[in-house]
Amino acid sequence: MKDLKSPRVIKIKGLLFLLIAILASAQILALHPDWRTAILLACAIWGACRFYYFAFYVIEHYTDPSFKFAGLLHFVRYLIRGK
């Protein structure tokens, strides 16, 4: 598969990811309309976003500038092997 080059397509892809997150969150809250579920869901989303930021931006820019990510599995291999 080729890398995306079009800024327009990249933005559309990002918006589609956001749409998936919104629809999935809305469905979870519709199935379990409770304030505890909403708080746990918000914490899970926040934690996942922070991990993603850590896995790619923090490692690449602050810890190991030679690390270039290719996905989360690549990051896990990086952690296990050391590089």
mmCIF file of the N, C-alpha and C atoms, coordinates in Angstrom:
data_MODEL
# 
_entry.id   MODEL 
# 
loop_
_atom_site.group_PDB 
_atom_site.id 
_atom_site.type_symbol 
_atom_site.label_atom_id 
_atom_site.label_alt_id 
_atom_site.label_comp_id 
_atom_site.label_asym_id 
_atom_site.label_entity_id 
_atom_site.label_seq_id 
_atom_site.pdbx_PDB_ins_code 
_atom_site.Cartn_x 
_atom_site.Cartn_y 
_atom_site.Cartn_z 
_atom_site.occupancy 
_atom_site.B_iso_or_equiv 
_atom_site.pdbx_formal_charge 
_atom_site.auth_seq_id 
_atom_site.auth_comp_id 
_atom_site.auth_asym_id 
_atom_site.auth_atom_id 
_atom_site.pdbx_PDB_model_num 
ATOM 1   N N  . MET A 1 1  ? 0.838   -1.175 0.000  1.00 0.00 ? 1  MET A N  1 
ATOM 2   C CA . MET A 1 1  ? 0.000   0.000  0.000  1.00 0.00 ? 1  MET A CA 1 
ATOM 3   C C  . MET A 1 1  ? 0.884   1.240  0.000  1.00 0.00 ? 1  MET A C  1 
ATOM 4   N N  . LYS A 1 2  ? 0.543   2.210  -0.806 1.00 0.00 ? 2  LYS A N  1 
ATOM 5   C CA . LYS A 1 2  ? 1.316   3.449  -0.899 1.00 0.00 ? 2  LYS A CA 1 
ATOM 6   C C  . LYS A 1 2  ? 0.994   4.376  0.271  1.00 0.00 ? 2  LYS A C  1 
ATOM 7   N N  . ASP A 1 3  ? 1.947   5.239  0.602  1.00 0.00 ? 3  ASP A N  1 
ATOM 8   C CA . ASP A 1 3  ? 1.718   6.265  1.613  1.00 0.00 ? 3  ASP A CA 1 
ATOM 9   C C  . ASP A 1 3  ? 0.774   7.319  1.055  1.00 0.00 ? 3  ASP A C  1 
ATOM 10  N N  . LEU A 1 4  ? -0.068  7.856  1.942  1.00 0.00 ? 4  LEU A N  1 
ATOM 11  C CA . LEU A 1 4  ? -0.938  8.953  1.527  1.00 0.00 ? 4  LEU A CA 1 
ATOM 12  C C  . LEU A 1 4  ? -0.100  10.201 1.310  1.00 0.00 ? 4  LEU A C  1 
ATOM 13  N N  . LYS A 1 5  ? -0.349  10.884 0.238  1.00 0.00 ? 5  LYS A N  1 
ATOM 14  C CA . LYS A 1 5  ? 0.386   12.110 -0.067 1.00 0.00 ? 5  LYS A CA 1 
ATOM 15  C C  . LYS A 1 5  ? -0.533  13.332 -0.095 1.00 0.00 ? 5  LYS A C  1 
ATOM 16  N N  . SER A 1 6  ? -1.788  13.116 -0.399 1.00 0.00 ? 6  SER A N  1 
ATOM 17  C CA . SER A 1 6  ? -2.738  14.211 -0.564 1.00 0.00 ? 6  SER A CA 1 
ATOM 18  C C  . SER A 1 6  ? -3.166  14.761 0.797  1.00 0.00 ? 6  SER A C  1 
ATOM 19  N N  . PRO A 1 7  ? -2.897  16.048 1.064  1.00 0.00 ? 7  PRO A N  1 
ATOM 20  C CA . PRO A 1 7  ? -3.348  16.643 2.330  1.00 0.00 ? 7  PRO A CA 1 
ATOM 21  C C  . PRO A 1 7  ? -4.861  16.551 2.514  1.00 0.00 ? 7  PRO A C  1 
ATOM 22  N N  . ARG A 1 8  ? -5.594  16.671 1.439  1.00 0.00 ? 8  ARG A N  1 
ATOM 23  C CA . ARG A 1 8  ? -7.062  16.589 1.513  1.00 0.00 ? 8  ARG A CA 1 
ATOM 24  C C  . ARG A 1 8  ? -7.507  15.206 1.972  1.00 0.00 ? 8  ARG A C  1 
ATOM 25  N N  . VAL A 1 9  ? -6.936  14.153 1.399  1.00 0.00 ? 9  VAL A N  1 
ATOM 26  C CA . VAL A 1 9  ? -7.299  12.785 1.760  1.00 0.00 ? 9  VAL A CA 1 
ATOM 27  C C  . VAL A 1 9  ? -6.868  12.480 3.194  1.00 0.00 ? 9  VAL A C  1 
ATOM 28  N N  . ILE A 1 10 ? -5.717  12.987 3.608  1.00 0.00 ? 10 ILE A N  1 
ATOM 29  C CA . ILE A 1 10 ? -5.243  12.779 4.977  1.00 0.00 ? 10 ILE A CA 1 
ATOM 30  C C  . ILE A 1 10 ? -6.211  13.425 5.969  1.00 0.00 ? 10 ILE A C  1 
ATOM 31  N N  . LYS A 1 11 ? -6.694  14.627 5.657  1.00 0.00 ? 11 LYS A N  1 
ATOM 32  C CA . LYS A 1 11 ? -7.652  15.303 6.533  1.00 0.00 ? 11 LYS A CA 1 
ATOM 33  C C  . LYS A 1 11 ? -8.975  14.549 6.579  1.00 0.00 ? 11 LYS A C  1 
ATOM 34  N N  . ILE A 1 12 ? -9.423  14.055 5.440  1.00 0.00 ? 12 ILE A N  1 
ATOM 35  C CA . ILE A 1 12 ? -10.661 13.269 5.402  1.00 0.00 ? 12 ILE A CA 1 
ATOM 36  C C  . ILE A 1 12 ? -10.506 12.008 6.247  1.00 0.00 ? 12 ILE A C  1 
ATOM 37  N N  . LYS A 1 13 ? -9.364  11.354 6.154  1.00 0.00 ? 13 LYS A N  1 
ATOM 38  C CA . LYS A 1 13 ? -9.101  10.151 6.946  1.00 0.00 ? 13 LYS A CA 1 
ATOM 39  C C  . LYS A 1 13 ? -9.154  10.473 8.441  1.00 0.00 ? 13 LYS A C  1 
ATOM 40  N N  . GLY A 1 14 ? -8.547  11.586 8.841  1.00 0.00 ? 14 GLY A N  1 
ATOM 41  C CA . GLY A 1 14 ? -8.586  11.997 10.239 1.00 0.00 ? 14 GLY A CA 1 
ATOM 42  C C  . GLY A 1 14 ? -10.003 12.264 10.714 1.00 0.00 ? 14 GLY A C  1 
ATOM 43  N N  . LEU A 1 15 ? -10.798 12.927 9.879  1.00 0.00 ? 15 LEU A N  1 
ATOM 44  C CA . LEU A 1 15 ? -12.192 13.196 10.235 1.00 0.00 ? 15 LEU A CA 1 
ATOM 45  C C  . LEU A 1 15 ? -13.006 11.911 10.332 1.00 0.00 ? 15 LEU A C  1 
ATOM 46  N N  . LEU A 1 16 ? -12.699 10.937 9.489  1.00 0.00 ? 16 LEU A N  1 
ATOM 47  C CA . LEU A 1 16 ? -13.396 9.649  9.573  1.00 0.00 ? 16 LEU A CA 1 
ATOM 48  C C  . LEU A 1 16 ? -13.050 8.917  10.871 1.00 0.00 ? 16 LEU A C  1 
ATOM 49  N N  . PHE A 1 17 ? -11.783 9.005  11.304 1.00 0.00 ? 17 PHE A N  1 
ATOM 50  C CA . PHE A 1 17 ? -11.410 8.418  12.598 1.00 0.00 ? 17 PHE A CA 1 
ATOM 51  C C  . PHE A 1 17 ? -12.188 9.090  13.729 1.00 0.00 ? 17 PHE A C  1 
ATOM 52  N N  . LEU A 1 18 ? -12.302 10.414 13.670 1.00 0.00 ? 18 LEU A N  1 
ATOM 53  C CA . LEU A 1 18 ? -13.062 11.142 14.678 1.00 0.00 ? 18 LEU A CA 1 
ATOM 54  C C  . LEU A 1 18 ? -14.528 10.722 14.658 1.00 0.00 ? 18 LEU A C  1 
ATOM 55  N N  . LEU A 1 19 ? -15.100 10.563 13.481 1.00 0.00 ? 19 LEU A N  1 
ATOM 56  C CA . LEU A 1 19 ? -16.488 10.127 13.354 1.00 0.00 ? 19 LEU A CA 1 
ATOM 57  C C  . LEU A 1 19 ? -16.690 8.743  13.970 1.00 0.00 ? 19 LEU A C  1 
ATOM 58  N N  . ILE A 1 20 ? -15.765 7.836  13.723 1.00 0.00 ? 20 ILE A N  1 
ATOM 59  C CA . ILE A 1 20 ? -15.839 6.497  14.327 1.00 0.00 ? 20 ILE A CA 1 
ATOM 60  C C  . ILE A 1 20 ? -15.842 6.607  15.845 1.00 0.00 ? 20 ILE A C  1 
ATOM 61  N N  . ALA A 1 21 ? -14.944 7.411  16.393 1.00 0.00 ? 21 ALA A N  1 
ATOM 62  C CA . ALA A 1 21 ? -14.857 7.570  17.844 1.00 0.00 ? 21 ALA A CA 1 
ATOM 63  C C  . ALA A 1 21 ? -16.148 8.148  18.420 1.00 0.00 ? 21 ALA A C  1 
ATOM 64  N N  . ILE A 1 22 ? -16.701 9.149  17.751 1.00 0.00 ? 22 ILE A N  1 
ATOM 65  C CA . ILE A 1 22 ? -17.943 9.771  18.231 1.00 0.00 ? 22 ILE A CA 1 
ATOM 66  C C  . ILE A 1 22 ? -19.105 8.792  18.182 1.00 0.00 ? 22 ILE A C  1 
ATOM 67  N N  . LEU A 1 23 ? -19.242 8.096  17.069 1.00 0.00 ? 23 LEU A N  1 
ATOM 68  C CA . LEU A 1 23 ? -20.357 7.148  16.930 1.00 0.00 ? 23 LEU A CA 1 
ATOM 69  C C  . LEU A 1 23 ? -20.237 5.978  17.902 1.00 0.00 ? 23 LEU A C  1 
ATOM 70  N N  . ALA A 1 24 ? -19.028 5.456  18.081 1.00 0.00 ? 24 ALA A N  1 
ATOM 71  C CA . ALA A 1 24 ? -18.832 4.343  19.020 1.00 0.00 ? 24 ALA A CA 1 
ATOM 72  C C  . ALA A 1 24 ? -19.104 4.797  20.453 1.00 0.00 ? 24 ALA A C  1 
ATOM 73  N N  . SER A 1 25 ? -18.634 5.977  20.806 1.00 0.00 ? 25 SER A N  1 
ATOM 74  C CA . SER A 1 25 ? -18.874 6.507  22.154 1.00 0.00 ? 25 SER A CA 1 
ATOM 75  C C  . SER A 1 25 ? -20.362 6.738  22.396 1.00 0.00 ? 25 SER A C  1 
ATOM 76  N N  . ALA A 1 26 ? -21.024 7.295  21.407 1.00 0.00 ? 26 ALA A N  1 
ATOM 77  C CA . ALA A 1 26 ? -22.467 7.528  21.528 1.00 0.00 ? 26 ALA A CA 1 
ATOM 78  C C  . ALA A 1 26 ? -23.221 6.213  21.695 1.00 0.00 ? 26 ALA A C  1 
ATOM 79  N N  . GLN A 1 27 ? -22.812 5.188  20.975 1.00 0.00 ? 27 GLN A N  1 
ATOM 80  C CA . GLN A 1 27 ? -23.469 3.890  21.078 1.00 0.00 ? 27 GLN A CA 1 
ATOM 81  C C  . GLN A 1 27 ? -23.251 3.269  22.458 1.00 0.00 ? 27 GLN A C  1 
ATOM 82  N N  . ILE A 1 28 ? -22.039 3.359  22.973 1.00 0.00 ? 28 ILE A N  1 
ATOM 83  C CA . ILE A 1 28 ? -21.760 2.838  24.322 1.00 0.00 ? 28 ILE A CA 1 
ATOM 84  C C  . ILE A 1 28 ? -22.622 3.559  25.353 1.00 0.00 ? 28 ILE A C  1 
ATOM 85  N N  . LEU A 1 29 ? -22.697 4.883  25.247 1.00 0.00 ? 29 LEU A N  1 
ATOM 86  C CA . LEU A 1 29 ? -23.509 5.645  26.197 1.00 0.00 ? 29 LEU A CA 1 
ATOM 87  C C  . LEU A 1 29 ? -25.003 5.387  26.017 1.00 0.00 ? 29 LEU A C  1 
ATOM 88  N N  . ALA A 1 30 ? -25.436 5.084  24.805 1.00 0.00 ? 30 ALA A N  1 
ATOM 89  C CA . ALA A 1 30 ? -26.844 4.743  24.576 1.00 0.00 ? 30 ALA A CA 1 
ATOM 90  C C  . ALA A 1 30 ? -27.174 3.384  25.197 1.00 0.00 ? 30 ALA A C  1 
ATOM 91  N N  . LEU A 1 31 ? -26.231 2.456  25.148 1.00 0.00 ? 31 LEU A N  1 
ATOM 92  C CA . LEU A 1 31 ? -26.451 1.132  25.732 1.00 0.00 ? 31 LEU A CA 1 
ATOM 93  C C  . LEU A 1 31 ? -26.362 1.148  27.255 1.00 0.00 ? 31 LEU A C  1 
ATOM 94  N N  . HIS A 1 32 ? -25.521 2.028  27.781 1.00 0.00 ? 32 HIS A N  1 
ATOM 95  C CA . HIS A 1 32 ? -25.300 2.121  29.224 1.00 0.00 ? 32 HIS A CA 1 
ATOM 96  C C  . HIS A 1 32 ? -25.327 3.585  29.653 1.00 0.00 ? 32 HIS A C  1 
ATOM 97  N N  . PRO A 1 33 ? -26.523 4.184  29.713 1.00 0.00 ? 33 PRO A N  1 
ATOM 98  C CA . PRO A 1 33 ? -26.619 5.614  30.037 1.00 0.00 ? 33 PRO A CA 1 
ATOM 99  C C  . PRO A 1 33 ? -26.412 5.880  31.536 1.00 0.00 ? 33 PRO A C  1 
ATOM 100 N N  . ASP A 1 34 ? -25.176 5.916  31.932 1.00 0.00 ? 34 ASP A N  1 
ATOM 101 C CA . ASP A 1 34 ? -24.832 6.116  33.337 1.00 0.00 ? 34 ASP A CA 1 
ATOM 102 C C  . ASP A 1 34 ? -23.638 7.059  33.391 1.00 0.00 ? 34 ASP A C  1 
ATOM 103 N N  . TRP A 1 35 ? -23.585 7.926  34.390 1.00 0.00 ? 35 TRP A N  1 
ATOM 104 C CA . TRP A 1 35 ? -22.478 8.884  34.494 1.00 0.00 ? 35 TRP A CA 1 
ATOM 105 C C  . TRP A 1 35 ? -21.151 8.176  34.703 1.00 0.00 ? 35 TRP A C  1 
ATOM 106 N N  . ARG A 1 36 ? -21.167 7.005  35.382 1.00 0.00 ? 36 ARG A N  1 
ATOM 107 C CA . ARG A 1 36 ? -19.911 6.265  35.581 1.00 0.00 ? 36 ARG A CA 1 
ATOM 108 C C  . ARG A 1 36 ? -19.374 5.732  34.262 1.00 0.00 ? 36 ARG A C  1 
ATOM 109 N N  . THR A 1 37 ? -20.272 5.258  33.410 1.00 0.00 ? 37 THR A N  1 
ATOM 110 C CA . THR A 1 37 ? -19.860 4.788  32.092 1.00 0.00 ? 37 THR A CA 1 
ATOM 111 C C  . THR A 1 37 ? -19.257 5.933  31.281 1.00 0.00 ? 37 THR A C  1 
ATOM 112 N N  . ALA A 1 38 ? -19.882 7.097  31.346 1.00 0.00 ? 38 ALA A N  1 
ATOM 113 C CA . ALA A 1 38 ? -19.378 8.265  30.608 1.00 0.00 ? 38 ALA A CA 1 
ATOM 114 C C  . ALA A 1 38 ? -17.984 8.658  31.104 1.00 0.00 ? 38 ALA A C  1 
ATOM 115 N N  . ILE A 1 39 ? -17.791 8.652  32.417 1.00 0.00 ? 39 ILE A N  1 
ATOM 116 C CA . ILE A 1 39 ? -16.478 9.015  32.965 1.00 0.00 ? 39 ILE A CA 1 
ATOM 117 C C  . ILE A 1 39 ? -15.424 7.977  32.602 1.00 0.00 ? 39 ILE A C  1 
ATOM 118 N N  . LEU A 1 40 ? -15.762 6.696  32.727 1.00 0.00 ? 40 LEU A N  1 
ATOM 119 C CA . LEU A 1 40 ? -14.809 5.645  32.358 1.00 0.00 ? 40 LEU A CA 1 
ATOM 120 C C  . LEU A 1 40 ? -14.470 5.690  30.873 1.00 0.00 ? 40 LEU A C  1 
ATOM 121 N N  . LEU A 1 41 ? -15.460 5.960  30.041 1.00 0.00 ? 41 LEU A N  1 
ATOM 122 C CA . LEU A 1 41 ? -15.228 6.066  28.609 1.00 0.00 ? 41 LEU A CA 1 
ATOM 123 C C  . LEU A 1 41 ? -14.313 7.254  28.297 1.00 0.00 ? 41 LEU A C  1 
ATOM 124 N N  . ALA A 1 42 ? -14.560 8.379  28.947 1.00 0.00 ? 42 ALA A N  1 
ATOM 125 C CA . ALA A 1 42 ? -13.708 9.554  28.746 1.00 0.00 ? 42 ALA A CA 1 
ATOM 126 C C  . ALA A 1 42 ? -12.279 9.269  29.192 1.00 0.00 ? 42 ALA A C  1 
ATOM 127 N N  . CYS A 1 43 ? -12.119 8.575  30.313 1.00 0.00 ? 43 CYS A N  1 
ATOM 128 C CA . CYS A 1 43 ? -10.771 8.219  30.801 1.00 0.00 ? 43 CYS A CA 1 
ATOM 129 C C  . CYS A 1 43 ? -10.072 7.269  29.838 1.00 0.00 ? 43 CYS A C  1 
ATOM 130 N N  . ALA A 1 44 ? -10.807 6.297  29.305 1.00 0.00 ? 44 ALA A N  1 
ATOM 131 C CA . ALA A 1 44 ? -10.223 5.349  28.361 1.00 0.00 ? 44 ALA A CA 1 
ATOM 132 C C  . ALA A 1 44 ? -9.771  6.052  27.081 1.00 0.00 ? 44 ALA A C  1 
ATOM 133 N N  . ILE A 1 45 ? -10.593 6.944  26.577 1.00 0.00 ? 45 ILE A N  1 
ATOM 134 C CA . ILE A 1 45 ? -10.241 7.684  25.360 1.00 0.00 ? 45 ILE A CA 1 
ATOM 135 C C  . ILE A 1 45 ? -9.036  8.585  25.626 1.00 0.00 ? 45 ILE A C  1 
ATOM 136 N N  . TRP A 1 46 ? -9.045  9.306  26.738 1.00 0.00 ? 46 TRP A N  1 
ATOM 137 C CA . TRP A 1 46 ? -7.938  10.192 27.083 1.00 0.00 ? 46 TRP A CA 1 
ATOM 138 C C  . TRP A 1 46 ? -6.641  9.397  27.232 1.00 0.00 ? 46 TRP A C  1 
ATOM 139 N N  . GLY A 1 47 ? -6.705  8.268  27.945 1.00 0.00 ? 47 GLY A N  1 
ATOM 140 C CA . GLY A 1 47 ? -5.512  7.442  28.142 1.00 0.00 ? 47 GLY A CA 1 
ATOM 141 C C  . GLY A 1 47 ? -4.965  6.892  26.831 1.00 0.00 ? 47 GLY A C  1 
ATOM 142 N N  . ALA A 1 48 ? -5.850  6.454  25.955 1.00 0.00 ? 48 ALA A N  1 
ATOM 143 C CA . ALA A 1 48 ? -5.418  5.923  24.661 1.00 0.00 ? 48 ALA A CA 1 
ATOM 144 C C  . ALA A 1 48 ? -4.766  7.021  23.815 1.00 0.00 ? 48 ALA A C  1 
ATOM 145 N N  . CYS A 1 49 ? -5.328  8.216  23.848 1.00 0.00 ? 49 CYS A N  1 
ATOM 146 C CA . CYS A 1 49 ? -4.745  9.335  23.095 1.00 0.00 ? 49 CYS A CA 1 
ATOM 147 C C  . CYS A 1 49 ? -3.374  9.705  23.641 1.00 0.00 ? 49 CYS A C  1 
ATOM 148 N N  . ARG A 1 50 ? -3.235  9.745  24.955 1.00 0.00 ? 50 ARG A N  1 
ATOM 149 C CA . ARG A 1 50 ? -1.948  10.074 25.560 1.00 0.00 ? 50 ARG A CA 1 
ATOM 150 C C  . ARG A 1 50 ? -0.910  8.999  25.249 1.00 0.00 ? 50 ARG A C  1 
ATOM 151 N N  . PHE A 1 51 ? -1.317  7.716  25.252 1.00 0.00 ? 51 PHE A N  1 
ATOM 152 C CA . PHE A 1 51 ? -0.388  6.642  24.911 1.00 0.00 ? 51 PHE A CA 1 
ATOM 153 C C  . PHE A 1 51 ? 0.075   6.775  23.464 1.00 0.00 ? 51 PHE A C  1 
ATOM 154 N N  . TYR A 1 52 ? -0.846  7.061  22.576 1.00 0.00 ? 52 TYR A N  1 
ATOM 155 C CA . TYR A 1 52 ? -0.503  7.212  21.164 1.00 0.00 ? 52 TYR A CA 1 
ATOM 156 C C  . TYR A 1 52 ? 0.488   8.359  20.983 1.00 0.00 ? 52 TYR A C  1 
ATOM 157 N N  . TYR A 1 53 ? 0.222   9.470  21.657 1.00 0.00 ? 53 TYR A N  1 
ATOM 158 C CA . TYR A 1 53 ? 1.128   10.625 21.613 1.00 0.00 ? 53 TYR A CA 1 
ATOM 159 C C  . TYR A 1 53 ? 2.501   10.225 22.143 1.00 0.00 ? 53 TYR A C  1 
ATOM 160 N N  . PHE A 1 54 ? 2.531   9.521  23.275 1.00 0.00 ? 54 PHE A N  1 
ATOM 161 C CA . PHE A 1 54 ? 3.790   9.062  23.866 1.00 0.00 ? 54 PHE A CA 1 
ATOM 162 C C  . PHE A 1 54 ? 4.520   8.126  22.916 1.00 0.00 ? 54 PHE A C  1 
ATOM 163 N N  . ALA A 1 55 ? 3.789   7.151  22.370 1.00 0.00 ? 55 ALA A N  1 
ATOM 164 C CA . ALA A 1 55 ? 4.412   6.114  21.541 1.00 0.00 ? 55 ALA A CA 1 
ATOM 165 C C  . ALA A 1 55 ? 5.108   6.698  20.321 1.00 0.00 ? 55 ALA A C  1 
ATOM 166 N N  . PHE A 1 56 ? 4.583   7.755  19.781 1.00 0.00 ? 56 PHE A N  1 
ATOM 167 C CA . PHE A 1 56 ? 5.157   8.269  18.554 1.00 0.00 ? 56 PHE A CA 1 
ATOM 168 C C  . PHE A 1 56 ? 5.853   9.614  18.734 1.00 0.00 ? 56 PHE A C  1 
ATOM 169 N N  . TYR A 1 57 ? 5.183   10.598 19.231 1.00 0.00 ? 57 TYR A N  1 
ATOM 170 C CA . TYR A 1 57 ? 5.784   11.933 19.291 1.00 0.00 ? 57 TYR A CA 1 
ATOM 171 C C  . TYR A 1 57 ? 6.873   12.027 20.359 1.00 0.00 ? 57 TYR A C  1 
ATOM 172 N N  . VAL A 1 58 ? 6.573   11.607 21.573 1.00 0.00 ? 58 VAL A N  1 
ATOM 173 C CA . VAL A 1 58 ? 7.537   11.752 22.672 1.00 0.00 ? 58 VAL A CA 1 
ATOM 174 C C  . VAL A 1 58 ? 8.779   10.910 22.425 1.00 0.00 ? 58 VAL A C  1 
ATOM 175 N N  . ILE A 1 59 ? 8.595   9.653  22.049 1.00 0.00 ? 59 ILE A N  1 
ATOM 176 C CA . ILE A 1 59 ? 9.746   8.780  21.809 1.00 0.00 ? 59 ILE A CA 1 
ATOM 177 C C  . ILE A 1 59 ? 10.603  9.351  20.677 1.00 0.00 ? 59 ILE A C  1 
ATOM 178 N N  . GLU A 1 60 ? 9.968   9.743  19.586 1.00 0.00 ? 60 GLU A N  1 
ATOM 179 C CA . GLU A 1 60 ? 10.716  10.222 18.422 1.00 0.00 ? 60 GLU A CA 1 
ATOM 180 C C  . GLU A 1 60 ? 11.400  11.563 18.678 1.00 0.00 ? 60 GLU A C  1 
ATOM 181 N N  . HIS A 1 61 ? 10.761  12.467 19.385 1.00 0.00 ? 61 HIS A N  1 
ATOM 182 C CA . HIS A 1 61 ? 11.304  13.813 19.537 1.00 0.00 ? 61 HIS A CA 1 
ATOM 183 C C  . HIS A 1 61 ? 12.126  14.033 20.799 1.00 0.00 ? 61 HIS A C  1 
ATOM 184 N N  . TYR A 1 62 ? 11.904  13.239 21.848 1.00 0.00 ? 62 TYR A N  1 
ATOM 185 C CA . TYR A 1 62 ? 12.596  13.495 23.102 1.00 0.00 ? 62 TYR A CA 1 
ATOM 186 C C  . TYR A 1 62 ? 13.490  12.351 23.567 1.00 0.00 ? 62 TYR A C  1 
ATOM 187 N N  . THR A 1 63 ? 13.143  11.110 23.222 1.00 0.00 ? 63 THR A N  1 
ATOM 188 C CA . THR A 1 63 ? 13.889  9.971  23.733 1.00 0.00 ? 63 THR A CA 1 
ATOM 189 C C  . THR A 1 63 ? 14.873  9.407  22.726 1.00 0.00 ? 63 THR A C  1 
ATOM 190 N N  . ASP A 1 64 ? 14.390  9.132  21.519 1.00 0.00 ? 64 ASP A N  1 
ATOM 191 C CA . ASP A 1 64 ? 15.227  8.496  20.504 1.00 0.00 ? 64 ASP A CA 1 
ATOM 192 C C  . ASP A 1 64 ? 14.912  9.076  19.133 1.00 0.00 ? 64 ASP A C  1 
ATOM 193 N N  . PRO A 1 65 ? 15.635  10.117 18.720 1.00 0.00 ? 65 PRO A N  1 
ATOM 194 C CA . PRO A 1 65 ? 15.359  10.751 17.420 1.00 0.00 ? 65 PRO A CA 1 
ATOM 195 C C  . PRO A 1 65 ? 15.537  9.816  16.223 1.00 0.00 ? 65 PRO A C  1 
ATOM 196 N N  . SER A 1 66 ? 16.249  8.711  16.409 1.00 0.00 ? 66 SER A N  1 
ATOM 197 C CA . SER A 1 66 ? 16.437  7.778  15.292 1.00 0.00 ? 66 SER A CA 1 
ATOM 198 C C  . SER A 1 66 ? 15.225  6.872  15.086 1.00 0.00 ? 66 SER A C  1 
ATOM 199 N N  . PHE A 1 67 ? 14.316  6.832  16.058 1.00 0.00 ? 67 PHE A N  1 
ATOM 200 C CA . PHE A 1 67 ? 13.134  5.973  15.951 1.00 0.00 ? 67 PHE A CA 1 
ATOM 201 C C  . PHE A 1 67 ? 12.105  6.609  15.027 1.00 0.00 ? 67 PHE A C  1 
ATOM 202 N N  . LYS A 1 68 ? 11.749  5.897  13.987 1.00 0.00 ? 68 LYS A N  1 
ATOM 203 C CA . LYS A 1 68 ? 10.688  6.324  13.072 1.00 0.00 ? 68 LYS A CA 1 
ATOM 204 C C  . LYS A 1 68 ? 9.619   5.246  13.088 1.00 0.00 ? 68 LYS A C  1 
ATOM 205 N N  . PHE A 1 69 ? 8.417   5.615  13.483 1.00 0.00 ? 69 PHE A N  1 
ATOM 206 C CA . PHE A 1 69 ? 7.370   4.636  13.691 1.00 0.00 ? 69 PHE A CA 1 
ATOM 207 C C  . PHE A 1 69 ? 6.728   4.176  12.397 1.00 0.00 ? 69 PHE A C  1 
ATOM 208 N N  . ALA A 1 70 ? 6.193   2.967  12.468 1.00 0.00 ? 70 ALA A N  1 
ATOM 209 C CA . ALA A 1 70 ? 5.432   2.432  11.349 1.00 0.00 ? 70 ALA A CA 1 
ATOM 210 C C  . ALA A 1 70 ? 4.088   1.896  11.839 1.00 0.00 ? 70 ALA A C  1 
ATOM 211 N N  . GLY A 1 71 ? 3.816   2.029  13.114 1.00 0.00 ? 71 GLY A N  1 
ATOM 212 C CA . GLY A 1 71 ? 2.572   1.545  13.692 1.00 0.00 ? 71 GLY A CA 1 
ATOM 213 C C  . GLY A 1 71 ? 2.802   1.095  15.126 1.00 0.00 ? 71 GLY A C  1 
ATOM 214 N N  . LEU A 1 72 ? 1.724   0.765  15.805 1.00 0.00 ? 72 LEU A N  1 
ATOM 215 C CA . LEU A 1 72 ? 1.838   0.377  17.206 1.00 0.00 ? 72 LEU A CA 1 
ATOM 216 C C  . LEU A 1 72 ? 2.618   -0.920 17.400 1.00 0.00 ? 72 LEU A C  1 
ATOM 217 N N  . LEU A 1 73 ? 2.484   -1.871 16.502 1.00 0.00 ? 73 LEU A N  1 
ATOM 218 C CA . LEU A 1 73 ? 3.258   -3.111 16.638 1.00 0.00 ? 73 LEU A CA 1 
ATOM 219 C C  . LEU A 1 73 ? 4.751   -2.838 16.509 1.00 0.00 ? 73 LEU A C  1 
ATOM 220 N N  . HIS A 1 74 ? 5.110   -1.937 15.629 1.00 0.00 ? 74 HIS A N  1 
ATOM 221 C CA . HIS A 1 74 ? 6.504   -1.537 15.485 1.00 0.00 ? 74 HIS A CA 1 
ATOM 222 C C  . HIS A 1 74 ? 7.009   -0.904 16.785 1.00 0.00 ? 74 HIS A C  1 
ATOM 223 N N  . PHE A 1 75 ? 6.168   -0.108 17.422 1.00 0.00 ? 75 PHE A N  1 
ATOM 224 C CA . PHE A 1 75 ? 6.526   0.505  18.692 1.00 0.00 ? 75 PHE A CA 1 
ATOM 225 C C  . PHE A 1 75 ? 6.724   -0.550 19.780 1.00 0.00 ? 75 PHE A C  1 
ATOM 226 N N  . VAL A 1 76 ? 5.846   -1.550 19.828 1.00 0.00 ? 76 VAL A N  1 
ATOM 227 C CA . VAL A 1 76 ? 5.989   -2.636 20.820 1.00 0.00 ? 76 VAL A CA 1 
ATOM 228 C C  . VAL A 1 76 ? 7.296   -3.389 20.593 1.00 0.00 ? 76 VAL A C  1 
ATOM 229 N N  . ARG A 1 77 ? 7.605   -3.688 19.343 1.00 0.00 ? 77 ARG A N  1 
ATOM 230 C CA . ARG A 1 77 ? 8.898   -4.345 19.039 1.00 0.00 ? 77 ARG A CA 1 
ATOM 231 C C  . ARG A 1 77 ? 10.052  -3.464 19.474 1.00 0.00 ? 77 ARG A C  1 
ATOM 232 N N  . TYR A 1 78 ? 9.952   -2.182 19.272 1.00 0.00 ? 78 TYR A N  1 
ATOM 233 C CA . TYR A 1 78 ? 10.978  -1.230 19.699 1.00 0.00 ? 78 TYR A CA 1 
ATOM 234 C C  . TYR A 1 78 ? 11.191  -1.316 21.214 1.00 0.00 ? 78 TYR A C  1 
ATOM 235 N N  . LEU A 1 79 ? 10.094  -1.374 21.966 1.00 0.00 ? 79 LEU A N  1 
ATOM 236 C CA . LEU A 1 79 ? 10.197  -1.451 23.427 1.00 0.00 ? 79 LEU A CA 1 
ATOM 237 C C  . LEU A 1 79 ? 10.829  -2.771 23.876 1.00 0.00 ? 79 LEU A C  1 
ATOM 238 N N  . ILE A 1 80 ? 10.446  -3.859 23.216 1.00 0.00 ? 80 ILE A N  1 
ATOM 239 C CA . ILE A 1 80 ? 10.948  -5.183 23.606 1.00 0.00 ? 80 ILE A CA 1 
ATOM 240 C C  . ILE A 1 80 ? 12.417  -5.339 23.236 1.00 0.00 ? 80 ILE A C  1 
ATOM 241 N N  . ARG A 1 81 ? 12.793  -4.964 22.041 1.00 0.00 ? 81 ARG A N  1 
ATOM 242 C CA . ARG A 1 81 ? 14.154  -5.151 21.558 1.00 0.00 ? 81 ARG A CA 1 
ATOM 243 C C  . ARG A 1 81 ? 15.111  -4.022 21.934 1.00 0.00 ? 81 ARG A C  1 
ATOM 244 N N  . GLY A 1 82 ? 14.572  -2.895 22.276 1.00 0.00 ? 82 GLY A N  1 
ATOM 245 C CA . GLY A 1 82 ? 15.427  -1.760 22.605 1.00 0.00 ? 82 GLY A CA 1 
ATOM 246 C C  . GLY A 1 82 ? 15.621  -0.826 21.439 1.00 0.00 ? 82 GLY A C  1 
ATOM 247 N N  . LYS A 1 83 ? 15.334  -1.260 20.239 1.00 0.00 ? 83 LYS A N  1 
ATOM 248 C CA . LYS A 1 83 ? 15.353  -0.432 19.035 1.00 0.00 ? 83 LYS A CA 1 
ATOM 249 C C  . LYS A 1 83 ? 14.753  -1.180 17.896 1.00 0.00 ? 83 LYS A C  1 
# 
